[in-house]
């Protein structure tokens, strides 16, 4: 599983990681106002969530869980 964690202590609750995930791995917990990893096995390690997080609260492992599908 490439996505390893979201540091909720660092997280400001901006929601950028949940919006940037193309695989719908990260979901938003309305009650807590924070993101959570719902489907870690579906992470394609595209690093969108990690790169877009303004406070670097998301960590994606450099090892891919499964290959990224080609667009053709």
N, C-alpha and C positions, 0 to 999 in steps of 0.2 A: 504494500500500500504506500504509494508515494507521498500522499498528504499525511503528515505525522501529527501535527497539532496546531491548535489556535490558542495562543497565550491570552487567556481572558483577562489577565491582570494588565496586560499592555493594551488590549483592545479598547478602542474608544466608542465602539458601537456605530460606526459610520455606515456599515452595510456594503461597502465597496467589494469586499471579497465574495459575498453571496451573489452580488450582481454580476461580477466578472467571471464566475465559474461557468464555462460552457457545457460542462457535464452534469450540472445540478448536484454536485457533491456536497456543497456547503448550503445549508438552509438557515433561515433566520428564526430565532426564538423570540416571538413577540413579547412574551411575558418577561423574559430576562433582558431583552433589548440587546442581545448578543448573538453572534453566529455559532453554529455547531456543525460538526462533520456528520452528515447523515449517511452517505454512501461512500465510505473510504475506498472500497474495492473498485469503484468506477472511476477513480482519479486517473487521468491520463498524463499527469505530470507536465501540464502545459505551463505551469508557473504563473498563470494570470493572477491568481489570488495573492500569491506571495509578492509578485512584482507590483501589484496595484495597492497593496496595503500601505497606508501612509505612516504607520508606526511599526511596521515589520513584526506584526503579531502572528503571522502565518508562516509555518515551516513546511516545505515540501522537500522530501528526500530526493537526492540526485538519481536514485535508482528507480527506473520506471517499473510500475506494476504490470502493465501490459502495453503493447506497442500502440502508438498514436495512429489512428486510421488515416489513410491517405485520402485526399479529397477527390481523387479520380477513380 
